Amino acid sequence: MAAAAAAPTRAEVLSLFRSLIRTAKQFSDYNIREYTRRRAVDAFRENRALADAPAAAAAFAEGKKQLEVAKRQAVVYSLYAPKSKSVMELKVQ
């Protein structure tokens, strides 16, 4: 039998959140960067009230998988970075 999955600690959850936000900042494209950041924040807000350990552990594991996907995508997007900035990034003079 497999042991029951332990719920992640608050420090582990915050570390995962910070890692996701840090990875989102690596995207050079504004739209991808904001989408990744928004998706991370929304997922953490949605799972904020998880009380039972198995559900919290499952959500944490899914978050770690998403972090690995985001890291891989950040590398791929850096290889094909747009040469010009998005309209959202241009400064108004």
PDB file with one MODEL, atoms N, CA, C and O in Angstrom:
MODEL        1
ATOM      1  N   MET A   1       0.821  -1.193   0.000  1.00  0.00           N
ATOM      2  CA  MET A   1       0.000   0.000   0.000  1.00  0.00           C
ATOM      3  C   MET A   1       0.860   1.250   0.000  1.00  0.00           C
ATOM      4  O   MET A   1       1.921   1.284   0.623  1.00  0.00           O
ATOM      5  N   ALA A   2       0.412   2.251  -0.682  1.00  0.00           N
ATOM      6  CA  ALA A   2       1.127   3.524  -0.723  1.00  0.00           C
ATOM      7  C   ALA A   2       0.698   4.377   0.458  1.00  0.00           C
ATOM      8  O   ALA A   2      -0.465   4.368   0.860  1.00  0.00           O
ATOM      9  N   ALA A   3       1.637   5.099   0.995  1.00  0.00           N
ATOM     10  CA  ALA A   3       1.335   5.985   2.119  1.00  0.00           C
ATOM     11  C   ALA A   3       0.527   7.178   1.618  1.00  0.00           C
ATOM     12  O   ALA A   3       0.645   7.585   0.463  1.00  0.00           O
ATOM     13  N   ALA A   4      -0.286   7.723   2.500  1.00  0.00           N
ATOM     14  CA  ALA A   4      -1.094   8.881   2.140  1.00  0.00           C
ATOM     15  C   ALA A   4      -0.182  10.077   1.869  1.00  0.00           C
ATOM     16  O   ALA A   4       0.804  10.286   2.576  1.00  0.00           O
ATOM     17  N   ALA A   5      -0.511  10.845   0.860  1.00  0.00           N
ATOM     18  CA  ALA A   5       0.300  12.002   0.500  1.00  0.00           C
ATOM     19  C   ALA A   5       0.143  13.084   1.560  1.00  0.00           C
ATOM     20  O   ALA A   5      -0.969  13.448   1.943  1.00  0.00           O
ATOM     21  N   ALA A   6       1.271  13.583   2.019  1.00  0.00           N
ATOM     22  CA  ALA A   6       1.252  14.632   3.030  1.00  0.00           C
ATOM     23  C   ALA A   6       0.992  15.977   2.355  1.00  0.00           C
ATOM     24  O   ALA A   6       1.453  16.236   1.243  1.00  0.00           O
ATOM     25  N   ALA A   7       0.260  16.803   3.041  1.00  0.00           N
ATOM     26  CA  ALA A   7      -0.024  18.139   2.516  1.00  0.00           C
ATOM     27  C   ALA A   7       1.265  18.955   2.515  1.00  0.00           C
ATOM     28  O   ALA A   7       2.051  18.859   3.457  1.00  0.00           O
ATOM     29  N   PRO A   8       1.495  19.753   1.480  1.00  0.00           N
ATOM     30  CA  PRO A   8       2.701  20.584   1.445  1.00  0.00           C
ATOM     31  C   PRO A   8       2.643  21.659   2.526  1.00  0.00           C
ATOM     32  O   PRO A   8       1.562  22.107   2.909  1.00  0.00           O
ATOM     33  N   THR A   9       3.800  22.064   3.007  1.00  0.00           N
ATOM     34  CA  THR A   9       3.859  23.111   4.022  1.00  0.00           C
ATOM     35  C   THR A   9       3.618  24.474   3.370  1.00  0.00           C
ATOM     36  O   THR A   9       3.689  24.612   2.149  1.00  0.00           O
ATOM     37  N   ARG A  10       3.339  25.456   4.188  1.00  0.00           N
ATOM     38  CA  ARG A  10       3.121  26.818   3.696  1.00  0.00           C
ATOM     39  C   ARG A  10       4.363  27.325   2.965  1.00  0.00           C
ATOM     40  O   ARG A  10       4.254  27.982   1.930  1.00  0.00           O
ATOM     41  N   ALA A  11       5.538  27.020   3.503  1.00  0.00           N
ATOM     42  CA  ALA A  11       6.787  27.461   2.881  1.00  0.00           C
ATOM     43  C   ALA A  11       6.960  26.835   1.503  1.00  0.00           C
ATOM     44  O   ALA A  11       7.409  27.504   0.572  1.00  0.00           O
ATOM     45  N   GLU A  12       6.609  25.560   1.362  1.00  0.00           N
ATOM     46  CA  GLU A  12       6.721  24.895   0.064  1.00  0.00           C
ATOM     47  C   GLU A  12       5.765  25.512  -0.954  1.00  0.00           C
ATOM     48  O   GLU A  12       6.120  25.706  -2.116  1.00  0.00           O
ATOM     49  N   VAL A  13       4.561  25.813  -0.508  1.00  0.00           N
ATOM     50  CA  VAL A  13       3.562  26.408  -1.401  1.00  0.00           C
ATOM     51  C   VAL A  13       4.009  27.797  -1.847  1.00  0.00           C
ATOM     52  O   VAL A  13       3.914  28.134  -3.027  1.00  0.00           O
ATOM     53  N   LEU A  14       4.494  28.601  -0.907  1.00  0.00           N
ATOM     54  CA  LEU A  14       4.960  29.943  -1.263  1.00  0.00           C
ATOM     55  C   LEU A  14       6.175  29.888  -2.185  1.00  0.00           C
ATOM     56  O   LEU A  14       6.318  30.714  -3.086  1.00  0.00           O
ATOM     57  N   SER A  15       7.039  28.918  -1.956  1.00  0.00           N
ATOM     58  CA  SER A  15       8.198  28.751  -2.822  1.00  0.00           C
ATOM     59  C   SER A  15       7.765  28.399  -4.243  1.00  0.00           C
ATOM     60  O   SER A  15       8.310  28.930  -5.211  1.00  0.00           O
ATOM     61  N   LEU A  16       6.792  27.511  -4.368  1.00  0.00           N
ATOM     62  CA  LEU A  16       6.266  27.155  -5.687  1.00  0.00           C
ATOM     63  C   LEU A  16       5.640  28.370  -6.361  1.00  0.00           C
ATOM     64  O   LEU A  16       5.852  28.595  -7.552  1.00  0.00           O
ATOM     65  N   PHE A  17       4.876  29.149  -5.615  1.00  0.00           N
ATOM     66  CA  PHE A  17       4.233  30.346  -6.175  1.00  0.00           C
ATOM     67  C   PHE A  17       5.296  31.329  -6.677  1.00  0.00           C
ATOM     68  O   PHE A  17       5.194  31.845  -7.790  1.00  0.00           O
ATOM     69  N   ARG A  18       6.312  31.582  -5.854  1.00  0.00           N
ATOM     70  CA  ARG A  18       7.373  32.513  -6.263  1.00  0.00           C
ATOM     71  C   ARG A  18       8.119  32.003  -7.495  1.00  0.00           C
ATOM     72  O   ARG A  18       8.489  32.782  -8.373  1.00  0.00           O
ATOM     73  N   SER A  19       8.334  30.704  -7.549  1.00  0.00           N
ATOM     74  CA  SER A  19       9.018  30.119  -8.710  1.00  0.00           C
ATOM     75  C   SER A  19       8.193  30.297  -9.982  1.00  0.00           C
ATOM     76  O   SER A  19       8.739  30.602 -11.043  1.00  0.00           O
ATOM     77  N   LEU A  20       6.885  30.108  -9.875  1.00  0.00           N
ATOM     78  CA  LEU A  20       6.017  30.294 -11.036  1.00  0.00           C
ATOM     79  C   LEU A  20       6.030  31.748 -11.502  1.00  0.00           C
ATOM     80  O   LEU A  20       6.085  32.016 -12.702  1.00  0.00           O
ATOM     81  N   ILE A  21       5.980  32.683 -10.560  1.00  0.00           N
ATOM     82  CA  ILE A  21       5.999  34.107 -10.921  1.00  0.00           C
ATOM     83  C   ILE A  21       7.353  34.474 -11.529  1.00  0.00           C
ATOM     84  O   ILE A  21       7.412  35.209 -12.515  1.00  0.00           O
ATOM     85  N   ARG A  22       8.430  33.969 -10.950  1.00  0.00           N
ATOM     86  CA  ARG A  22       9.771  34.228 -11.478  1.00  0.00           C
ATOM     87  C   ARG A  22       9.920  33.675 -12.894  1.00  0.00           C
ATOM     88  O   ARG A  22      10.508  34.322 -13.760  1.00  0.00           O
ATOM     89  N   THR A  23       9.394  32.494 -13.120  1.00  0.00           N
ATOM     90  CA  THR A  23       9.461  31.887 -14.450  1.00  0.00           C
ATOM     91  C   THR A  23       8.626  32.689 -15.441  1.00  0.00           C
ATOM     92  O   THR A  23       9.028  32.862 -16.592  1.00  0.00           O
ATOM     93  N   ALA A  24       7.472  33.177 -15.006  1.00  0.00           N
ATOM     94  CA  ALA A  24       6.626  33.987 -15.889  1.00  0.00           C
ATOM     95  C   ALA A  24       7.361  35.241 -16.338  1.00  0.00           C
ATOM     96  O   ALA A  24       7.182  35.685 -17.472  1.00  0.00           O
ATOM     97  N   LYS A  25       8.180  35.818 -15.474  1.00  0.00           N
ATOM     98  CA  LYS A  25       8.912  37.039 -15.821  1.00  0.00           C
ATOM     99  C   LYS A  25       9.984  36.800 -16.880  1.00  0.00           C
ATOM    100  O   LYS A  25      10.484  37.751 -17.481  1.00  0.00           O
ATOM    101  N   GLN A  26      10.339  35.539 -17.113  1.00  0.00           N
ATOM    102  CA  GLN A  26      11.378  35.231 -18.093  1.00  0.00           C
ATOM    103  C   GLN A  26      10.885  35.313 -19.543  1.00  0.00           C
ATOM    104  O   GLN A  26      11.694  35.377 -20.468  1.00  0.00           O
ATOM    105  N   PHE A  27       9.576  35.310 -19.741  1.00  0.00           N
ATOM    106  CA  PHE A  27       9.033  35.386 -21.099  1.00  0.00           C
ATOM    107  C   PHE A  27       9.215  36.800 -21.632  1.00  0.00           C
ATOM    108  O   PHE A  27       8.883  37.772 -20.954  1.00  0.00           O
ATOM    109  N   SER A  28       9.739  36.911 -22.835  1.00  0.00           N
ATOM    110  CA  SER A  28       9.962  38.240 -23.416  1.00  0.00           C
ATOM    111  C   SER A  28       8.673  38.821 -23.988  1.00  0.00           C
ATOM    112  O   SER A  28       8.515  40.041 -24.033  1.00  0.00           O
ATOM    113  N   ASP A  29       7.761  37.974 -24.421  1.00  0.00           N
ATOM    114  CA  ASP A  29       6.498  38.442 -24.998  1.00  0.00           C
ATOM    115  C   ASP A  29       5.525  38.835 -23.891  1.00  0.00           C
ATOM    116  O   ASP A  29       5.263  38.052 -22.978  1.00  0.00           O
ATOM    117  N   TYR A  30       4.999  40.037 -23.975  1.00  0.00           N
ATOM    118  CA  TYR A  30       4.095  40.568 -22.950  1.00  0.00           C
ATOM    119  C   TYR A  30       2.884  39.666 -22.731  1.00  0.00           C
ATOM    120  O   TYR A  30       2.534  39.360 -21.592  1.00  0.00           O
ATOM    121  N   ASN A  31       2.247  39.242 -23.817  1.00  0.00           N
ATOM    122  CA  ASN A  31       1.019  38.451 -23.690  1.00  0.00           C
ATOM    123  C   ASN A  31       1.265  37.107 -23.006  1.00  0.00           C
ATOM    124  O   ASN A  31       0.483  36.696 -22.149  1.00  0.00           O
ATOM    125  N   ILE A  32       2.322  36.438 -23.372  1.00  0.00           N
ATOM    126  CA  ILE A  32       2.654  35.151 -22.763  1.00  0.00           C
ATOM    127  C   ILE A  32       3.034  35.349 -21.300  1.00  0.00           C
ATOM    128  O   ILE A  32       2.612  34.583 -20.433  1.00  0.00           O
ATOM    129  N   ARG A  33       3.827  36.373 -21.030  1.00  0.00           N
ATOM    130  CA  ARG A  33       4.260  36.670 -19.658  1.00  0.00           C
ATOM    131  C   ARG A  33       3.067  36.933 -18.746  1.00  0.00           C
ATOM    132  O   ARG A  33       2.981  36.375 -17.652  1.00  0.00           O
ATOM    133  N   GLU A  34       2.158  37.773 -19.193  1.00  0.00           N
ATOM    134  CA  GLU A  34       0.989  38.100 -18.371  1.00  0.00           C
ATOM    135  C   GLU A  34       0.024  36.918 -18.245  1.00  0.00           C
ATOM    136  O   GLU A  34      -0.582  36.726 -17.191  1.00  0.00           O
ATOM    137  N   TYR A  35      -0.119  36.137 -19.296  1.00  0.00           N
ATOM    138  CA  TYR A  35      -0.983  34.960 -19.232  1.00  0.00           C
ATOM    139  C   TYR A  35      -0.445  33.961 -18.206  1.00  0.00           C
ATOM    140  O   TYR A  35      -1.200  33.419 -17.398  1.00  0.00           O
ATOM    141  N   THR A  36       0.859  33.727 -18.247  1.00  0.00           N
ATOM    142  CA  THR A  36       1.472  32.776 -17.321  1.00  0.00           C
ATOM    143  C   THR A  36       1.334  33.262 -15.881  1.00  0.00           C
ATOM    144  O   THR A  36       1.008  32.479 -14.989  1.00  0.00           O
ATOM    145  N   ARG A  37       1.580  34.543 -15.652  1.00  0.00           N
ATOM    146  CA  ARG A  37       1.453  35.108 -14.309  1.00  0.00           C
ATOM    147  C   ARG A  37       0.005  35.032 -13.823  1.00  0.00           C
ATOM    148  O   ARG A  37      -0.262  34.633 -12.689  1.00  0.00           O
ATOM    149  N   ARG A  38      -0.914  35.419 -14.691  1.00  0.00           N
ATOM    150  CA  ARG A  38      -2.333  35.413 -14.322  1.00  0.00           C
ATOM    151  C   ARG A  38      -2.824  33.998 -14.035  1.00  0.00           C
ATOM    152  O   ARG A  38      -3.598  33.783 -13.102  1.00  0.00           O
ATOM    153  N   ARG A  39      -2.379  33.048 -14.827  1.00  0.00           N
ATOM    154  CA  ARG A  39      -2.796  31.654 -14.619  1.00  0.00           C
ATOM    155  C   ARG A  39      -2.286  31.114 -13.289  1.00  0.00           C
ATOM    156  O   ARG A  39      -2.997  30.380 -12.602  1.00  0.00           O
ATOM    157  N   ALA A  40      -1.062  31.474 -12.925  1.00  0.00           N
ATOM    158  CA  ALA A  40      -0.507  31.042 -11.641  1.00  0.00           C
ATOM    159  C   ALA A  40      -1.283  31.648 -10.478  1.00  0.00           C
ATOM    160  O   ALA A  40      -1.651  30.945  -9.536  1.00  0.00           O
ATOM    161  N   VAL A  41      -1.526  32.933 -10.545  1.00  0.00           N
ATOM    162  CA  VAL A  41      -2.261  33.605  -9.469  1.00  0.00           C
ATOM    163  C   VAL A  41      -3.675  33.036  -9.346  1.00  0.00           C
ATOM    164  O   VAL A  41      -4.139  32.775  -8.237  1.00  0.00           O
ATOM    165  N   ASP A  42      -4.352  32.844 -10.457  1.00  0.00           N
ATOM    166  CA  ASP A  42      -5.709  32.300 -10.430  1.00  0.00           C
ATOM    167  C   ASP A  42      -5.754  30.888  -9.851  1.00  0.00           C
ATOM    168  O   ASP A  42      -6.660  30.558  -9.086  1.00  0.00           O
ATOM    169  N   ALA A  43      -4.780  30.060 -10.213  1.00  0.00           N
ATOM    170  CA  ALA A  43      -4.748  28.684  -9.703  1.00  0.00           C
ATOM    171  C   ALA A  43      -4.521  28.670  -8.196  1.00  0.00           C
ATOM    172  O   ALA A  43      -5.134  27.875  -7.483  1.00  0.00           O
ATOM    173  N   PHE A  44      -3.647  29.540  -7.708  1.00  0.00           N
ATOM    174  CA  PHE A  44      -3.404  29.570  -6.271  1.00  0.00           C
ATOM    175  C   PHE A  44      -4.614  30.112  -5.521  1.00  0.00           C
ATOM    176  O   PHE A  44      -4.929  29.638  -4.430  1.00  0.00           O
ATOM    177  N   ARG A  45      -5.286  31.089  -6.089  1.00  0.00           N
ATOM    178  CA  ARG A  45      -6.504  31.601  -5.443  1.00  0.00           C
ATOM    179  C   ARG A  45      -7.591  30.532  -5.412  1.00  0.00           C
ATOM    180  O   ARG A  45      -8.301  30.385  -4.417  1.00  0.00           O
ATOM    181  N   GLU A  46      -7.714  29.793  -6.499  1.00  0.00           N
ATOM    182  CA  GLU A  46      -8.736  28.751  -6.588  1.00  0.00           C
ATOM    183  C   GLU A  46      -8.497  27.642  -5.560  1.00  0.00           C
ATOM    184  O   GLU A  46      -9.442  27.099  -4.988  1.00  0.00           O
ATOM    185  N   ASN A  47      -7.234  27.317  -5.337  1.00  0.00           N
ATOM    186  CA  ASN A  47      -6.900  26.215  -4.428  1.00  0.00           C
ATOM    187  C   ASN A  47      -6.549  26.677  -3.019  1.00  0.00           C
ATOM    188  O   ASN A  47      -6.065  25.885  -2.210  1.00  0.00           O
ATOM    189  N   ARG A  48      -6.782  27.926  -2.727  1.00  0.00           N
ATOM    190  CA  ARG A  48      -6.445  28.486  -1.418  1.00  0.00           C
ATOM    191  C   ARG A  48      -7.157  27.771  -0.276  1.00  0.00           C
ATOM    192  O   ARG A  48      -6.578  27.580   0.794  1.00  0.00           O
ATOM    193  N   ALA A  49      -8.394  27.381  -0.495  1.00  0.00           N
ATOM    194  CA  ALA A  49      -9.220  26.837   0.589  1.00  0.00           C
ATOM    195  C   ALA A  49      -9.183  25.313   0.677  1.00  0.00           C
ATOM    196  O   ALA A  49     -10.015  24.725   1.368  1.00  0.00           O
ATOM    197  N   LEU A  50      -8.248  24.663   0.002  1.00  0.00           N
ATOM    198  CA  LEU A  50      -8.176  23.209   0.086  1.00  0.00           C
ATOM    199  C   LEU A  50      -7.814  22.803   1.510  1.00  0.00           C
ATOM    200  O   LEU A  50      -6.806  23.249   2.058  1.00  0.00           O
ATOM    201  N   ALA A  51      -8.644  21.959   2.095  1.00  0.00           N
ATOM    202  CA  ALA A  51      -8.435  21.574   3.490  1.00  0.00           C
ATOM    203  C   ALA A  51      -7.868  20.165   3.629  1.00  0.00           C
ATOM    204  O   ALA A  51      -7.025  19.916   4.491  1.00  0.00           O
ATOM    205  N   ASP A  52      -8.325  19.249   2.791  1.00  0.00           N
ATOM    206  CA  ASP A  52      -7.867  17.867   2.955  1.00  0.00           C
ATOM    207  C   ASP A  52      -6.492  17.667   2.316  1.00  0.00           C
ATOM    208  O   ASP A  52      -6.201  18.208   1.249  1.00  0.00           O
ATOM    209  N   ALA A  53      -5.664  16.886   2.985  1.00  0.00           N
ATOM    210  CA  ALA A  53      -4.275  16.682   2.582  1.00  0.00           C
ATOM    211  C   ALA A  53      -4.131  16.071   1.185  1.00  0.00           C
ATOM    212  O   ALA A  53      -3.283  16.537   0.423  1.00  0.00           O
ATOM    213  N   PRO A  54      -4.915  15.052   0.809  1.00  0.00           N
ATOM    214  CA  PRO A  54      -4.733  14.490  -0.541  1.00  0.00           C
ATOM    215  C   PRO A  54      -5.016  15.499  -1.659  1.00  0.00           C
ATOM    216  O   PRO A  54      -4.299  15.534  -2.659  1.00  0.00           O
ATOM    217  N   ALA A  55      -6.043  16.305  -1.494  1.00  0.00           N
ATOM    218  CA  ALA A  55      -6.366  17.301  -2.522  1.00  0.00           C
ATOM    219  C   ALA A  55      -5.277  18.369  -2.593  1.00  0.00           C
ATOM    220  O   ALA A  55      -4.897  18.800  -3.682  1.00  0.00           O
ATOM    221  N   ALA A  56      -4.778  18.794  -1.438  1.00  0.00           N
ATOM    222  CA  ALA A  56      -3.711  19.795  -1.409  1.00  0.00           C
ATOM    223  C   ALA A  56      -2.429  19.233  -2.031  1.00  0.00           C
ATOM    224  O   ALA A  56      -1.730  19.932  -2.766  1.00  0.00           O
ATOM    225  N   ALA A  57      -2.129  17.975  -1.733  1.00  0.00           N
ATOM    226  CA  ALA A  57      -0.939  17.344  -2.299  1.00  0.00           C
ATOM    227  C   ALA A  57      -1.072  17.195  -3.815  1.00  0.00           C
ATOM    228  O   ALA A  57      -0.099  17.386  -4.546  1.00  0.00           O
ATOM    229  N   ALA A  58      -2.262  16.857  -4.285  1.00  0.00           N
ATOM    230  CA  ALA A  58      -2.495  16.719  -5.723  1.00  0.00           C
ATOM    231  C   ALA A  58      -2.360  18.067  -6.426  1.00  0.00           C
ATOM    232  O   ALA A  58      -1.761  18.152  -7.498  1.00  0.00           O
ATOM    233  N   ALA A  59      -2.913  19.113  -5.828  1.00  0.00           N
ATOM    234  CA  ALA A  59      -2.808  20.454  -6.418  1.00  0.00           C
ATOM    235  C   ALA A  59      -1.354  20.919  -6.431  1.00  0.00           C
ATOM    236  O   ALA A  59      -0.916  21.556  -7.389  1.00  0.00           O
ATOM    237  N   PHE A  60      -0.606  20.605  -5.375  1.00  0.00           N
ATOM    238  CA  PHE A  60       0.802  20.970  -5.304  1.00  0.00           C
ATOM    239  C   PHE A  60       1.606  20.242  -6.383  1.00  0.00           C
ATOM    240  O   PHE A  60       2.460  20.841  -7.037  1.00  0.00           O
ATOM    241  N   ALA A  61       1.332  18.957  -6.563  1.00  0.00           N
ATOM    242  CA  ALA A  61       2.016  18.172  -7.590  1.00  0.00           C
ATOM    243  C   ALA A  61       1.701  18.719  -8.983  1.00  0.00           C
ATOM    244  O   ALA A  61       2.584  18.800  -9.837  1.00  0.00           O
ATOM    245  N   GLU A  62       0.450  19.091  -9.207  1.00  0.00           N
ATOM    246  CA  GLU A  62       0.067  19.683 -10.495  1.00  0.00           C
ATOM    247  C   GLU A  62       0.787  21.012 -10.707  1.00  0.00           C
ATOM    248  O   GLU A  62       1.214  21.318 -11.821  1.00  0.00           O
ATOM    249  N   GLY A  63       0.920  21.794  -9.650  1.00  0.00           N
ATOM    250  CA  GLY A  63       1.643  23.059  -9.738  1.00  0.00           C
ATOM    251  C   GLY A  63       3.103  22.856 -10.098  1.00  0.00           C
ATOM    252  O   GLY A  63       3.664  23.621 -10.882  1.00  0.00           O
ATOM    253  N   LYS A  64       3.721  21.829  -9.530  1.00  0.00           N
ATOM    254  CA  LYS A  64       5.121  21.537  -9.861  1.00  0.00           C
ATOM    255  C   LYS A  64       5.259  21.109 -11.319  1.00  0.00           C
ATOM    256  O   LYS A  64       6.229  21.466 -11.987  1.00  0.00           O
ATOM    257  N   LYS A  65       4.283  20.339 -11.811  1.00  0.00           N
ATOM    258  CA  LYS A  65       4.303  19.950 -13.226  1.00  0.00           C
ATOM    259  C   LYS A  65       4.187  21.182 -14.112  1.00  0.00           C
ATOM    260  O   LYS A  65       4.903  21.311 -15.105  1.00  0.00           O
ATOM    261  N   GLN A  66       3.280  22.086 -13.750  1.00  0.00           N
ATOM    262  CA  GLN A  66       3.093  23.304 -14.535  1.00  0.00           C
ATOM    263  C   GLN A  66       4.339  24.187 -14.502  1.00  0.00           C
ATOM    264  O   GLN A  66       4.649  24.859 -15.485  1.00  0.00           O
ATOM    265  N   LEU A  67       5.052  24.189 -13.379  1.00  0.00           N
ATOM    266  CA  LEU A  67       6.304  24.953 -13.287  1.00  0.00           C
ATOM    267  C   LEU A  67       7.327  24.401 -14.271  1.00  0.00           C
ATOM    268  O   LEU A  67       8.004  25.167 -14.958  1.00  0.00           O
ATOM    269  N   GLU A  68       7.444  23.090 -14.344  1.00  0.00           N
ATOM    270  CA  GLU A  68       8.397  22.485 -15.283  1.00  0.00           C
ATOM    271  C   GLU A  68       8.017  22.803 -16.728  1.00  0.00           C
ATOM    272  O   GLU A  68       8.887  23.075 -17.554  1.00  0.00           O
ATOM    273  N   VAL A  69       6.731  22.769 -17.030  1.00  0.00           N
ATOM    274  CA  VAL A  69       6.273  23.123 -18.385  1.00  0.00           C
ATOM    275  C   VAL A  69       6.609  24.582 -18.681  1.00  0.00           C
ATOM    276  O   VAL A  69       7.103  24.897 -19.764  1.00  0.00           O
ATOM    277  N   ALA A  70       6.348  25.465 -17.735  1.00  0.00           N
ATOM    278  CA  ALA A  70       6.619  26.894 -17.939  1.00  0.00           C
ATOM    279  C   ALA A  70       8.107  27.142 -18.143  1.00  0.00           C
ATOM    280  O   ALA A  70       8.488  27.963 -18.978  1.00  0.00           O
ATOM    281  N   LYS A  71       8.954  26.444 -17.391  1.00  0.00           N
ATOM    282  CA  LYS A  71      10.399  26.614 -17.561  1.00  0.00           C
ATOM    283  C   LYS A  71      10.842  26.184 -18.954  1.00  0.00           C
ATOM    284  O   LYS A  71      11.640  26.868 -19.595  1.00  0.00           O
ATOM    285  N   ARG A  72      10.322  25.042 -19.426  1.00  0.00           N
ATOM    286  CA  ARG A  72      10.671  24.585 -20.766  1.00  0.00           C
ATOM    287  C   ARG A  72      10.187  25.570 -21.817  1.00  0.00           C
ATOM    288  O   ARG A  72      10.914  25.879 -22.761  1.00  0.00           O
ATOM    289  N   GLN A  73       8.973  26.063 -21.661  1.00  0.00           N
ATOM    290  CA  GLN A  73       8.421  27.009 -22.624  1.00  0.00           C
ATOM    291  C   GLN A  73       9.186  28.327 -22.617  1.00  0.00           C
ATOM    292  O   GLN A  73       9.343  28.954 -23.665  1.00  0.00           O
ATOM    293  N   ALA A  74       9.661  28.754 -21.455  1.00  0.00           N
ATOM    294  CA  ALA A  74      10.435  29.997 -21.385  1.00  0.00           C
ATOM    295  C   ALA A  74      11.707  29.870 -22.211  1.00  0.00           C
ATOM    296  O   ALA A  74      12.116  30.822 -22.877  1.00  0.00           O
ATOM    297  N   VAL A  75      12.331  28.699 -22.171  1.00  0.00           N
ATOM    298  CA  VAL A  75      13.534  28.477 -22.975  1.00  0.00           C
ATOM    299  C   VAL A  75      13.189  28.515 -24.457  1.00  0.00           C
ATOM    300  O   VAL A  75      13.888  29.157 -25.240  1.00  0.00           O
ATOM    301  N   VAL A  76      12.123  27.834 -24.844  1.00  0.00           N
ATOM    302  CA  VAL A  76      11.722  27.809 -26.255  1.00  0.00           C
ATOM    303  C   VAL A  76      11.365  29.213 -26.737  1.00  0.00           C
ATOM    304  O   VAL A  76      11.791  29.627 -27.815  1.00  0.00           O
ATOM    305  N   TYR A  77      10.588  29.942 -25.942  1.00  0.00           N
ATOM    306  CA  TYR A  77      10.192  31.295 -26.352  1.00  0.00           C
ATOM    307  C   TYR A  77      11.392  32.233 -26.414  1.00  0.00           C
ATOM    308  O   TYR A  77      11.392  33.174 -27.209  1.00  0.00           O
ATOM    309  N   SER A  78      12.414  31.998 -25.594  1.00  0.00           N
ATOM    310  CA  SER A  78      13.596  32.863 -25.644  1.00  0.00           C
ATOM    311  C   SER A  78      14.366  32.662 -26.957  1.00  0.00           C
ATOM    312  O   SER A  78      15.045  33.571 -27.434  1.00  0.00           O
ATOM    313  N   LEU A  79      14.251  31.477 -27.523  1.00  0.00           N
ATOM    314  CA  LEU A  79      14.919  31.220 -28.802  1.00  0.00           C
ATOM    315  C   LEU A  79      14.244  31.946 -29.959  1.00  0.00           C
ATOM    316  O   LEU A  79      14.890  32.270 -30.956  1.00  0.00           O
ATOM    317  N   TYR A  80      12.954  32.198 -29.829  1.00  0.00           N
ATOM    318  CA  TYR A  80      12.179  32.835 -30.890  1.00  0.00           C
ATOM    319  C   TYR A  80      11.540  34.133 -30.401  1.00  0.00           C
ATOM    320  O   TYR A  80      10.385  34.420 -30.716  1.00  0.00           O
ATOM    321  N   ALA A  81      12.283  34.901 -29.645  1.00  0.00           N
ATOM    322  CA  ALA A  81      11.768  36.144 -29.074  1.00  0.00           C
ATOM    323  C   ALA A  81      11.438  37.140 -30.183  1.00  0.00           C
ATOM    324  O   ALA A  81      12.175  37.246 -31.163  1.00  0.00           O
ATOM    325  N   PRO A  82      10.322  37.875 -30.029  1.00  0.00           N
ATOM    326  CA  PRO A  82       9.984  38.891 -31.036  1.00  0.00           C
ATOM    327  C   PRO A  82      11.018  40.019 -31.028  1.00  0.00           C
ATOM    328  O   PRO A  82      11.577  40.357 -29.985  1.00  0.00           O
ATOM    329  N   LYS A  83      11.256  40.582 -32.188  1.00  0.00           N
ATOM    330  CA  LYS A  83      12.257  41.641 -32.295  1.00  0.00           C
ATOM    331  C   LYS A  83      11.734  42.989 -31.815  1.00  0.00           C
ATOM    332  O   LYS A  83      12.513  43.858 -31.426  1.00  0.00           O
ATOM    333  N   SER A  84      10.425  43.162 -31.843  1.00  0.00           N
ATOM    334  CA  SER A  84       9.857  44.429 -31.386  1.00  0.00           C
ATOM    335  C   SER A  84       8.977  44.185 -30.159  1.00  0.00           C
ATOM    336  O   SER A  84       8.479  43.082 -29.933  1.00  0.00           O
ATOM    337  N   LYS A  85       8.808  45.230 -29.391  1.00  0.00           N
ATOM    338  CA  LYS A  85       7.988  45.123 -28.187  1.00  0.00           C
ATOM    339  C   LYS A  85       6.513  45.195 -28.534  1.00  0.00           C
ATOM    340  O   LYS A  85       6.121  45.705 -29.584  1.00  0.00           O
ATOM    341  N   SER A  86       5.715  44.673 -27.630  1.00  0.00           N
ATOM    342  CA  SER A  86       4.272  44.732 -27.766  1.00  0.00           C
ATOM    343  C   SER A  86       3.803  46.170 -27.551  1.00  0.00           C
ATOM    344  O   SER A  86       4.504  46.972 -26.932  1.00  0.00           O
ATOM    345  N   VAL A  87       2.650  46.481 -28.050  1.00  0.00           N
ATOM    346  CA  VAL A  87       2.067  47.806 -27.852  1.00  0.00           C
ATOM    347  C   VAL A  87       1.888  48.081 -26.355  1.00  0.00           C
ATOM    348  O   VAL A  87       1.997  49.226 -25.916  1.00  0.00           O
ATOM    349  N   MET A  88       1.618  47.043 -25.583  1.00  0.00           N
ATOM    350  CA  MET A  88       1.421  47.201 -24.145  1.00  0.00           C
ATOM    351  C   MET A  88       2.700  47.580 -23.425  1.00  0.00           C
ATOM    352  O   MET A  88       2.646  48.135 -22.328  1.00  0.00           O
ATOM    353  N   GLU A  89       3.846  47.293 -24.014  1.00  0.00           N
ATOM    354  CA  GLU A  89       5.122  47.584 -23.376  1.00  0.00           C
ATOM    355  C   GLU A  89       5.724  48.912 -23.790  1.00  0.00           C
ATOM    356  O   GLU A  89       6.677  49.379 -23.166  1.00  0.00           O
ATOM    357  N   LEU A  90       5.187  49.529 -24.833  1.00  0.00           N
ATOM    358  CA  LEU A  90       5.734  50.796 -25.302  1.00  0.00           C
ATOM    359  C   LEU A  90       5.390  51.915 -24.315  1.00  0.00           C
ATOM    360  O   LEU A  90       4.286  51.970 -23.773  1.00  0.00           O
ATOM    361  N   LYS A  91       6.351  52.794 -24.100  1.00  0.00           N
ATOM    362  CA  LYS A  91       6.129  53.909 -23.188  1.00  0.00           C
ATOM    363  C   LYS A  91       5.549  55.090 -23.958  1.00  0.00           C
ATOM    364  O   LYS A  91       5.972  55.401 -25.071  1.00  0.00           O
ATOM    365  N   VAL A  92       4.585  55.727 -23.345  1.00  0.00           N
ATOM    366  CA  VAL A  92       3.962  56.895 -23.966  1.00  0.00           C
ATOM    367  C   VAL A  92       4.814  58.110 -23.643  1.00  0.00           C
ATOM    368  O   VAL A  92       5.198  58.336 -22.496  1.00  0.00           O
ATOM    369  N   GLN A  93       5.103  58.898 -24.694  1.00  0.00           N
ATOM    370  CA  GLN A  93       5.937  60.086 -24.481  1.00  0.00           C
ATOM    371  C   GLN A  93       5.123  61.347 -24.546  1.00  0.00           C
ATOM    372  O   GLN A  93       5.665  62.441 -24.388  1.00  0.00           O
TER     373      GLN A  93
ENDMDL
END
